[in-house]
C-alpha cells in the first residue's frame, strides 16, 4: 500500500511539475521537444507495424 501511495504521489507531482513548466516559455519549449520525440518514436513504431502486417498478408 505504501508503494502505491508513493507511485500515485509521483504521478501527481509529475503532472503538477509539467503544468508549471508549460507556463514558462523555456519549459513549454522543452515539453514541445519531448512531445515531438515521442511522436516520432510512435510514428516509427506504427510504420514498422503496418509494414509487418503488410508483409504477413502477402505470404
N, CA, C and O atoms as a Tripos MOL2 file, in Angstrom:
@<TRIPOS>MOLECULE
protein
  236   235    59     0     0
PROTEIN
NO_CHARGES

@<TRIPOS>ATOM
      1 N           0.8240   -1.1890    0.0000 N.3       1 UNK1
      2 CA          0.0000    0.0000    0.0000 C.3       1 UNK1
      3 C           0.8700    1.2550    0.0000 C.2       1 UNK1
      4 O           0.5580    2.2500   -0.6540 O.2       1 UNK1
      5 N           1.9680    1.1790    0.7500 N.am      2 UNK2
      6 CA          2.8630    2.3260    0.8430 C.3       2 UNK2
      7 C           3.4930    2.6320   -0.5160 C.2       2 UNK2
      8 O           3.6340    3.7950   -0.8950 O.2       2 UNK2
      9 N           3.8710    1.5790   -1.2470 N.am      3 UNK3
     10 CA          4.4680    1.7720   -2.5680 C.3       3 UNK3
     11 C           3.4680    2.3840   -3.5400 C.2       3 UNK3
     12 O           3.8350    3.2160   -4.3690 O.2       3 UNK3
     13 N           2.2160    1.9790   -3.4430 N.am      4 UNK4
     14 CA          1.1760    2.5350   -4.3070 C.3       4 UNK4
     15 C           0.9890    4.0190   -4.0310 C.2       4 UNK4
     16 O           0.8240    4.8170   -4.9540 O.2       4 UNK4
     17 N           1.0160    4.3790   -2.7710 N.am      5 UNK5
     18 CA          0.8830    5.7900   -2.3980 C.3       5 UNK5
     19 C           2.0260    6.6060   -2.9810 C.2       5 UNK5
     20 O           1.7930    7.6780   -3.5380 O.2       5 UNK5
     21 N           3.2580    6.1180   -2.8640 N.am      6 UNK6
     22 CA          4.4050    6.8340   -3.4230 C.3       6 UNK6
     23 C           4.3050    6.9390   -4.9460 C.2       6 UNK6
     24 O           4.6470    7.9670   -5.5310 O.2       6 UNK6
     25 N           3.8330    5.8680   -5.5770 N.am      7 UNK7
     26 CA          3.6580    5.8670   -7.0330 C.3       7 UNK7
     27 C           2.6520    6.9340   -7.4440 C.2       7 UNK7
     28 O           2.9120    7.7120   -8.3620 O.2       7 UNK7
     29 N           1.5100    6.9770   -6.7730 N.am      8 UNK8
     30 CA          0.4820    7.9730   -7.0910 C.3       8 UNK8
     31 C           0.9720    9.3930   -6.8090 C.2       8 UNK8
     32 O           0.6950   10.3090   -7.5830 O.2       8 UNK8
     33 N           1.6870    9.5790   -5.7200 N.am      9 UNK9
     34 CA          2.2460   10.9050   -5.4230 C.3       9 UNK9
     35 C           3.2530   11.3260   -6.4910 C.2       9 UNK9
     36 O           3.3300   12.5050   -6.8390 O.2       9 UNK9
     37 N           4.0120   10.3860   -7.0060 N.am     10 UNK10
     38 CA          4.9610   10.6840   -8.0770 C.3      10 UNK10
     39 C           4.2570   11.1030   -9.3530 C.2      10 UNK10
     40 O           4.6930   12.0320  -10.0340 O.2      10 UNK10
     41 N           3.1750   10.4240   -9.6780 N.am     11 UNK11
     42 CA          2.4130   10.7750  -10.8810 C.3      11 UNK11
     43 C           1.8030   12.1680  -10.7300 C.2      11 UNK11
     44 O           1.9070   12.9980  -11.6320 O.2      11 UNK11
     45 N           1.1710   12.4160   -9.5950 N.am     12 UNK12
     46 CA          0.5620   13.7310   -9.3560 C.3      12 UNK12
     47 C           1.6400   14.8140   -9.3640 C.2      12 UNK12
     48 O           1.4360   15.8860   -9.9350 O.2      12 UNK12
     49 N           2.7650   14.5460   -8.7460 N.am     13 UNK13
     50 CA          3.8710   15.5130   -8.7380 C.3      13 UNK13
     51 C           4.3790   15.8010  -10.1430 C.2      13 UNK13
     52 O           4.7250   16.9390  -10.4590 O.2      13 UNK13
     53 N           4.4240   14.7790  -10.9840 N.am     14 UNK14
     54 CA          4.8550   14.9700  -12.3640 C.3      14 UNK14
     55 C           3.8910   15.8460  -13.1410 C.2      14 UNK14
     56 O           4.3140   16.7040  -13.9160 O.2      14 UNK14
     57 N           2.6010   15.6380  -12.9410 N.am     15 UNK15
     58 CA          1.6080   16.4760  -13.6110 C.3      15 UNK15
     59 C           1.6810   17.9230  -13.1390 C.2      15 UNK15
     60 O           1.5580   18.8520  -13.9370 O.2      15 UNK15
     61 N           1.8780   18.1040  -11.8550 N.am     16 UNK16
     62 CA          1.9970   19.4670  -11.3190 C.3      16 UNK16
     63 C           3.2380   20.1450  -11.8800 C.2      16 UNK16
     64 O           3.1830   21.3090  -12.2770 O.2      16 UNK16
     65 N           4.3510   19.4300  -11.9160 N.am     17 UNK17
     66 CA          5.5870   19.9990  -12.4600 C.3      17 UNK17
     67 C           5.4210   20.3360  -13.9410 C.2      17 UNK17
     68 O           5.8770   21.3880  -14.3880 O.2      17 UNK17
     69 N           4.7780   19.4610  -14.7010 N.am     18 UNK18
     70 CA          4.5600   19.7230  -16.1280 C.3      18 UNK18
     71 C           3.6450   20.9300  -16.3200 C.2      18 UNK18
     72 O           3.8320   21.7110  -17.2530 O.2      18 UNK18
     73 N           2.6640   21.0840  -15.4440 N.am     19 UNK19
     74 CA          1.7630   22.2290  -15.5390 C.3      19 UNK19
     75 C           2.5280   23.5370  -15.3500 C.2      19 UNK19
     76 O           2.3410   24.4880  -16.1090 O.2      19 UNK19
     77 N           3.3850   23.5780  -14.3410 N.am     20 UNK20
     78 CA          4.1590   24.7970  -14.1030 C.3      20 UNK20
     79 C           5.1970   25.0240  -15.1950 C.2      20 UNK20
     80 O           5.4760   26.1660  -15.5620 O.2      20 UNK20
     81 N           5.7710   23.9380  -15.7180 N.am     21 UNK21
     82 CA          6.7500   24.0730  -16.8020 C.3      21 UNK21
     83 C           6.1050   24.6260  -18.0610 C.2      21 UNK21
     84 O           6.7240   25.4010  -18.7910 O.2      21 UNK21
     85 N           4.8610   24.2310  -18.3210 N.am     22 UNK22
     86 CA          4.2040   24.6810  -19.5450 C.3      22 UNK22
     87 C           3.8850   26.1710  -19.5100 C.2      22 UNK22
     88 O           3.6790   26.7810  -20.5590 O.2      22 UNK22
     89 N           3.8430   26.7610  -18.3300 N.am     23 UNK23
     90 CA          3.5770   28.2010  -18.2180 C.3      23 UNK23
     91 C           4.8150   29.0300  -18.5690 C.2      23 UNK23
     92 O           4.6950   30.1770  -18.9990 O.2      23 UNK23
     93 N           5.9960   28.4520  -18.3870 N.am     24 UNK24
     94 CA          7.2490   29.1370  -18.6830 C.3      24 UNK24
     95 C           7.6110   28.8950  -20.1480 C.2      24 UNK24
     96 O           7.5060   27.7600  -20.6140 O.2      24 UNK24
     97 N           8.0350   29.9220  -20.8910 N.am     25 UNK25
     98 CA          8.3740   29.7160  -22.3080 C.3      25 UNK25
     99 C           9.4550   28.6530  -22.5270 C.2      25 UNK25
    100 O           9.3660   27.8620  -23.4660 O.2      25 UNK25
    101 N          10.4660   28.6330  -21.6730 N.am     26 UNK26
    102 CA         11.5170   27.6190  -21.8210 C.3      26 UNK26
    103 C          10.9830   26.2290  -21.5210 C.2      26 UNK26
    104 O          11.3310   25.2660  -22.2050 O.2      26 UNK26
    105 N          10.1390   26.1200  -20.5030 N.am     27 UNK27
    106 CA          9.5380   24.8330  -20.1700 C.3      27 UNK27
    107 C           8.5970   24.3620  -21.2650 C.2      27 UNK27
    108 O           8.5300   23.1750  -21.5840 O.2      27 UNK27
    109 N           7.8710   25.3190  -21.8350 N.am     28 UNK28
    110 CA          6.9580   24.9940  -22.9300 C.3      28 UNK28
    111 C           7.7450   24.4590  -24.1260 C.2      28 UNK28
    112 O           7.3150   23.5150  -24.7890 O.2      28 UNK28
    113 N           8.8930   25.0660  -24.3930 N.am     29 UNK29
    114 CA          9.7710   24.6020  -25.4760 C.3      29 UNK29
    115 C          10.2690   23.1840  -25.2000 C.2      29 UNK29
    116 O          10.2890   22.3380  -26.0940 O.2      29 UNK29
    117 N          10.6650   22.9400  -23.9700 N.am     30 UNK30
    118 CA         11.1600   21.6170  -23.5780 C.3      30 UNK30
    119 C          10.0680   20.5640  -23.7300 C.2      30 UNK30
    120 O          10.3150   19.4840  -24.2660 O.2      30 UNK30
    121 N           8.8620   20.8740  -23.2600 N.am     31 UNK31
    122 CA          7.7680   19.9190  -23.3740 C.3      31 UNK31
    123 C           7.3980   19.6750  -24.8390 C.2      31 UNK31
    124 O           7.0450   18.5550  -25.2080 O.2      31 UNK31
    125 N           7.4770   20.7070  -25.6710 N.am     32 UNK32
    126 CA          7.2020   20.5320  -27.1010 C.3      32 UNK32
    127 C           8.2630   19.6400  -27.7430 C.2      32 UNK32
    128 O           7.9480   18.8230  -28.6080 O.2      32 UNK32
    129 N           9.5110   19.7930  -27.3230 N.am     33 UNK33
    130 CA         10.5930   18.9570  -27.8450 C.3      33 UNK33
    131 C          10.3850   17.4870  -27.4470 C.2      33 UNK33
    132 O          10.5610   16.5840  -28.2660 O.2      33 UNK33
    133 N          10.0160   17.2660  -26.2020 N.am     34 UNK34
    134 CA          9.7640   15.9030  -25.7340 C.3      34 UNK34
    135 C           8.5830   15.3020  -26.4850 C.2      34 UNK34
    136 O           8.6180   14.1380  -26.8830 O.2      34 UNK34
    137 N           7.5360   16.1020  -26.6770 N.am     35 UNK35
    138 CA          6.3600   15.6280  -27.4090 C.3      35 UNK35
    139 C           6.7200   15.2550  -28.8420 C.2      35 UNK35
    140 O           6.2310   14.2530  -29.3640 O.2      35 UNK35
    141 N           7.5660   16.0480  -29.4780 N.am     36 UNK36
    142 CA          7.9800   15.7580  -30.8530 C.3      36 UNK36
    143 C           8.7760   14.4500  -30.9150 C.2      36 UNK36
    144 O           8.6020   13.6620  -31.8450 O.2      36 UNK36
    145 N           9.6370   14.2200  -29.9360 N.am     37 UNK37
    146 CA         10.4080   12.9710  -29.9090 C.3      37 UNK37
    147 C           9.5040   11.7680  -29.7130 C.2      37 UNK37
    148 O           9.6770   10.7420  -30.3700 O.2      37 UNK37
    149 N           8.5440   11.8930  -28.8130 N.am     38 UNK38
    150 CA          7.6170   10.7880  -28.5680 C.3      38 UNK38
    151 C           6.7770   10.5220  -29.8130 C.2      38 UNK38
    152 O           6.5470    9.3670  -30.1700 O.2      38 UNK38
    153 N           6.3220   11.5760  -30.4710 N.am     39 UNK39
    154 CA          5.5290   11.4160  -31.6950 C.3      39 UNK39
    155 C           6.3440   10.7420  -32.7900 C.2      39 UNK39
    156 O           5.8270    9.8830  -33.5040 O.2      39 UNK39
    157 N           7.6050   11.1190  -32.9290 N.am     40 UNK40
    158 CA          8.4750   10.4840  -33.9130 C.3      40 UNK40
    159 C           8.6700    9.0060  -33.6230 C.2      40 UNK40
    160 O           8.6730    8.1820  -34.5380 O.2      40 UNK40
    161 N           8.8310    8.6740  -32.3590 N.am     41 UNK41
    162 CA          9.0180    7.2820  -31.9540 C.3      41 UNK41
    163 C           7.7590    6.4700  -32.2340 C.2      41 UNK41
    164 O           7.8420    5.3790  -32.7980 O.2      41 UNK41
    165 N           6.6020    6.9860  -31.8500 N.am     42 UNK42
    166 CA          5.3590    6.2500  -32.0720 C.3      42 UNK42
    167 C           5.0400    6.1410  -33.5600 C.2      42 UNK42
    168 O           4.4820    5.1360  -33.9990 O.2      42 UNK42
    169 N           5.3870    7.1610  -34.3400 N.am     43 UNK43
    170 CA          5.1810    7.0840  -35.7870 C.3      43 UNK43
    171 C           6.0480    5.9760  -36.3980 C.2      43 UNK43
    172 O           5.5970    5.2360  -37.2720 O.2      43 UNK43
    173 N           7.2900    5.8730  -35.9310 N.am     44 UNK44
    174 CA          8.1830    4.8280  -36.4300 C.3      44 UNK44
    175 C           7.6600    3.4400  -36.0620 C.2      44 UNK44
    176 O           7.7140    2.5190  -36.8770 O.2      44 UNK44
    177 N           7.1580    3.2900  -34.8430 N.am     45 UNK45
    178 CA          6.5890    2.0040  -34.4400 C.3      45 UNK45
    179 C           5.3590    1.6650  -35.2770 C.2      45 UNK45
    180 O           5.1750    0.5160  -35.6790 O.2      45 UNK45
    181 N           4.5270    2.6560  -35.5360 N.am     46 UNK46
    182 CA          3.3270    2.4320  -36.3400 C.3      46 UNK46
    183 C           3.6890    2.0130  -37.7510 C.2      46 UNK46
    184 O           3.0920    1.0840  -38.2940 O.2      46 UNK46
    185 N           4.6590    2.6830  -38.3510 N.am     47 UNK47
    186 CA          5.0950    2.3260  -39.7010 C.3      47 UNK47
    187 C           5.6530    0.9090  -39.7430 C.2      47 UNK47
    188 O           5.3620    0.1500  -40.6670 O.2      47 UNK47
    189 N           6.4540    0.5540  -38.7410 N.am     48 UNK48
    190 CA          7.0340   -0.7880  -38.6960 C.3      48 UNK48
    191 C           5.9380   -1.8410  -38.5330 C.2      48 UNK48
    192 O           5.9930   -2.9010  -39.1560 O.2      48 UNK48
    193 N           4.9580   -1.5490  -37.7070 N.am     49 UNK49
    194 CA          3.8490   -2.4880  -37.5040 C.3      49 UNK49
    195 C           3.0760   -2.6840  -38.8050 C.2      49 UNK49
    196 O           2.7910   -3.8170  -39.1940 O.2      49 UNK49
    197 N           2.7390   -1.5930  -39.4740 N.am     50 UNK50
    198 CA          1.9840   -1.7000  -40.7190 C.3      50 UNK50
    199 C           2.7930   -2.4220  -41.8040 C.2      50 UNK50
    200 O           2.2260   -3.1720  -42.6000 O.2      50 UNK50
    201 N           4.0920   -2.2050  -41.8380 N.am     51 UNK51
    202 CA          4.9440   -2.9060  -42.7980 C.3      51 UNK51
    203 C           4.9550   -4.3990  -42.4920 C.2      51 UNK51
    204 O           4.9270   -5.2190  -43.4090 O.2      51 UNK51
    205 N           4.9970   -4.7550  -41.2210 N.am     52 UNK52
    206 CA          4.9920   -6.1660  -40.8350 C.3      52 UNK52
    207 C           3.6490   -6.8140  -41.1740 C.2      52 UNK52
    208 O           3.6140   -7.9450  -41.6590 O.2      52 UNK52
    209 N           2.5700   -6.1230  -40.9280 N.am     53 UNK53
    210 CA          1.2360   -6.6630  -41.2470 C.3      53 UNK53
    211 C           1.1030   -6.8360  -42.7590 C.2      53 UNK53
    212 O           0.5680   -7.8410  -43.2270 O.2      53 UNK53
    213 N           1.5850   -5.8630  -43.5160 N.am     54 UNK54
    214 CA          1.5130   -5.9710  -44.9810 C.3      54 UNK54
    215 C           2.3570   -7.1410  -45.4720 C.2      54 UNK54
    216 O           1.9640   -7.8480  -46.4000 O.2      54 UNK54
    217 N           3.5170   -7.3440  -44.8510 N.am     55 UNK55
    218 CA          4.3740   -8.4560  -45.2500 C.3      55 UNK55
    219 C           3.7250   -9.8030  -44.9200 C.2      55 UNK55
    220 O           3.8350  -10.7560  -45.6920 O.2      55 UNK55
    221 N           3.0450   -9.8760  -43.7640 N.am     56 UNK56
    222 CA          2.3870  -11.1170  -43.3770 C.3      56 UNK56
    223 C           1.1910  -11.4350  -44.2700 C.2      56 UNK56
    224 O           0.9010  -12.6040  -44.5200 O.2      56 UNK56
    225 N           0.5030  -10.4180  -44.7470 N.am     57 UNK57
    226 CA         -0.6660  -10.6810  -45.5950 C.3      57 UNK57
    227 C          -0.2500  -11.0840  -47.0030 C.2      57 UNK57
    228 O          -1.0260  -11.7100  -47.7260 O.2      57 UNK57
    229 N           0.9810  -10.7250  -47.4010 N.am     58 UNK58
    230 CA          1.4750  -11.1160  -48.7200 C.3      58 UNK58
    231 C           1.8070  -12.5960  -48.7740 C.2      58 UNK58
    232 O           1.7150  -13.2190  -49.8320 O.2      58 UNK58
    233 N           2.1890  -13.1550  -47.6470 N.am     59 UNK59
    234 CA          2.6160  -14.5700  -47.6120 C.3      59 UNK59
    235 C           1.4830  -15.5200  -47.7340 C.2      59 UNK59
    236 O           1.6900  -16.7330  -47.7200 O.2      59 UNK59
@<TRIPOS>BOND
     1     1     2 1
     2     2     3 1
     3     3     4 2
     4     3     5 am
     5     5     6 1
     6     6     7 1
     7     7     8 2
     8     7     9 am
     9     9    10 1
    10    10    11 1
    11    11    12 2
    12    11    13 am
    13    13    14 1
    14    14    15 1
    15    15    16 2
    16    15    17 am
    17    17    18 1
    18    18    19 1
    19    19    20 2
    20    19    21 am
    21    21    22 1
    22    22    23 1
    23    23    24 2
    24    23    25 am
    25    25    26 1
    26    26    27 1
    27    27    28 2
    28    27    29 am
    29    29    30 1
    30    30    31 1
    31    31    32 2
    32    31    33 am
    33    33    34 1
    34    34    35 1
    35    35    36 2
    36    35    37 am
    37    37    38 1
    38    38    39 1
    39    39    40 2
    40    39    41 am
    41    41    42 1
    42    42    43 1
    43    43    44 2
    44    43    45 am
    45    45    46 1
    46    46    47 1
    47    47    48 2
    48    47    49 am
    49    49    50 1
    50    50    51 1
    51    51    52 2
    52    51    53 am
    53    53    54 1
    54    54    55 1
    55    55    56 2
    56    55    57 am
    57    57    58 1
    58    58    59 1
    59    59    60 2
    60    59    61 am
    61    61    62 1
    62    62    63 1
    63    63    64 2
    64    63    65 am
    65    65    66 1
    66    66    67 1
    67    67    68 2
    68    67    69 am
    69    69    70 1
    70    70    71 1
    71    71    72 2
    72    71    73 am
    73    73    74 1
    74    74    75 1
    75    75    76 2
    76    75    77 am
    77    77    78 1
    78    78    79 1
    79    79    80 2
    80    79    81 am
    81    81    82 1
    82    82    83 1
    83    83    84 2
    84    83    85 am
    85    85    86 1
    86    86    87 1
    87    87    88 2
    88    87    89 am
    89    89    90 1
    90    90    91 1
    91    91    92 2
    92    91    93 am
    93    93    94 1
    94    94    95 1
    95    95    96 2
    96    95    97 am
    97    97    98 1
    98    98    99 1
    99    99   100 2
   100    99   101 am
   101   101   102 1
   102   102   103 1
   103   103   104 2
   104   103   105 am
   105   105   106 1
   106   106   107 1
   107   107   108 2
   108   107   109 am
   109   109   110 1
   110   110   111 1
   111   111   112 2
   112   111   113 am
   113   113   114 1
   114   114   115 1
   115   115   116 2
   116   115   117 am
   117   117   118 1
   118   118   119 1
   119   119   120 2
   120   119   121 am
   121   121   122 1
   122   122   123 1
   123   123   124 2
   124   123   125 am
   125   125   126 1
   126   126   127 1
   127   127   128 2
   128   127   129 am
   129   129   130 1
   130   130   131 1
   131   131   132 2
   132   131   133 am
   133   133   134 1
   134   134   135 1
   135   135   136 2
   136   135   137 am
   137   137   138 1
   138   138   139 1
   139   139   140 2
   140   139   141 am
   141   141   142 1
   142   142   143 1
   143   143   144 2
   144   143   145 am
   145   145   146 1
   146   146   147 1
   147   147   148 2
   148   147   149 am
   149   149   150 1
   150   150   151 1
   151   151   152 2
   152   151   153 am
   153   153   154 1
   154   154   155 1
   155   155   156 2
   156   155   157 am
   157   157   158 1
   158   158   159 1
   159   159   160 2
   160   159   161 am
   161   161   162 1
   162   162   163 1
   163   163   164 2
   164   163   165 am
   165   165   166 1
   166   166   167 1
   167   167   168 2
   168   167   169 am
   169   169   170 1
   170   170   171 1
   171   171   172 2
   172   171   173 am
   173   173   174 1
   174   174   175 1
   175   175   176 2
   176   175   177 am
   177   177   178 1
   178   178   179 1
   179   179   180 2
   180   179   181 am
   181   181   182 1
   182   182   183 1
   183   183   184 2
   184   183   185 am
   185   185   186 1
   186   186   187 1
   187   187   188 2
   188   187   189 am
   189   189   190 1
   190   190   191 1
   191   191   192 2
   192   191   193 am
   193   193   194 1
   194   194   195 1
   195   195   196 2
   196   195   197 am
   197   197   198 1
   198   198   199 1
   199   199   200 2
   200   199   201 am
   201   201   202 1
   202   202   203 1
   203   203   204 2
   204   203   205 am
   205   205   206 1
   206   206   207 1
   207   207   208 2
   208   207   209 am
   209   209   210 1
   210   210   211 1
   211   211   212 2
   212   211   213 am
   213   213   214 1
   214   214   215 1
   215   215   216 2
   216   215   217 am
   217   217   218 1
   218   218   219 1
   219   219   220 2
   220   219   221 am
   221   221   222 1
   222   222   223 1
   223   223   224 2
   224   223   225 am
   225   225   226 1
   226   226   227 1
   227   227   228 2
   228   227   229 am
   229   229   230 1
   230   230   231 1
   231   231   232 2
   232   231   233 am
   233   233   234 1
   234   234   235 1
   235   235   236 2
@<TRIPOS>SUBSTRUCTURE
     1 UNK1         2 RESIDUE 1 A UNK
     2 UNK2         6 RESIDUE 1 A UNK
     3 UNK3        10 RESIDUE 1 A UNK
     4 UNK4        14 RESIDUE 1 A UNK
     5 UNK5        18 RESIDUE 1 A UNK
     6 UNK6        22 RESIDUE 1 A UNK
     7 UNK7        26 RESIDUE 1 A UNK
     8 UNK8        30 RESIDUE 1 A UNK
     9 UNK9        34 RESIDUE 1 A UNK
    10 UNK10       38 RESIDUE 1 A UNK
    11 UNK11       42 RESIDUE 1 A UNK
    12 UNK12       46 RESIDUE 1 A UNK
    13 UNK13       50 RESIDUE 1 A UNK
    14 UNK14       54 RESIDUE 1 A UNK
    15 UNK15       58 RESIDUE 1 A UNK
    16 UNK16       62 RESIDUE 1 A UNK
    17 UNK17       66 RESIDUE 1 A UNK
    18 UNK18       70 RESIDUE 1 A UNK
    19 UNK19       74 RESIDUE 1 A UNK
    20 UNK20       78 RESIDUE 1 A UNK
    21 UNK21       82 RESIDUE 1 A UNK
    22 UNK22       86 RESIDUE 1 A UNK
    23 UNK23       90 RESIDUE 1 A UNK
    24 UNK24       94 RESIDUE 1 A UNK
    25 UNK25       98 RESIDUE 1 A UNK
    26 UNK26      102 RESIDUE 1 A UNK
    27 UNK27      106 RESIDUE 1 A UNK
    28 UNK28      110 RESIDUE 1 A UNK
    29 UNK29      114 RESIDUE 1 A UNK
    30 UNK30      118 RESIDUE 1 A UNK
    31 UNK31      122 RESIDUE 1 A UNK
    32 UNK32      126 RESIDUE 1 A UNK
    33 UNK33      130 RESIDUE 1 A UNK
    34 UNK34      134 RESIDUE 1 A UNK
    35 UNK35      138 RESIDUE 1 A UNK
    36 UNK36      142 RESIDUE 1 A UNK
    37 UNK37      146 RESIDUE 1 A UNK
    38 UNK38      150 RESIDUE 1 A UNK
    39 UNK39      154 RESIDUE 1 A UNK
    40 UNK40      158 RESIDUE 1 A UNK
    41 UNK41      162 RESIDUE 1 A UNK
    42 UNK42      166 RESIDUE 1 A UNK
    43 UNK43      170 RESIDUE 1 A UNK
    44 UNK44      174 RESIDUE 1 A UNK
    45 UNK45      178 RESIDUE 1 A UNK
    46 UNK46      182 RESIDUE 1 A UNK
    47 UNK47      186 RESIDUE 1 A UNK
    48 UNK48      190 RESIDUE 1 A UNK
    49 UNK49      194 RESIDUE 1 A UNK
    50 UNK50      198 RESIDUE 1 A UNK
    51 UNK51      202 RESIDUE 1 A UNK
    52 UNK52      206 RESIDUE 1 A UNK
    53 UNK53      210 RESIDUE 1 A UNK
    54 UNK54      214 RESIDUE 1 A UNK
    55 UNK55      218 RESIDUE 1 A UNK
    56 UNK56      222 RESIDUE 1 A UNK
    57 UNK57      226 RESIDUE 1 A UNK
    58 UNK58      230 RESIDUE 1 A UNK
    59 UNK59      234 RESIDUE 1 A UNK
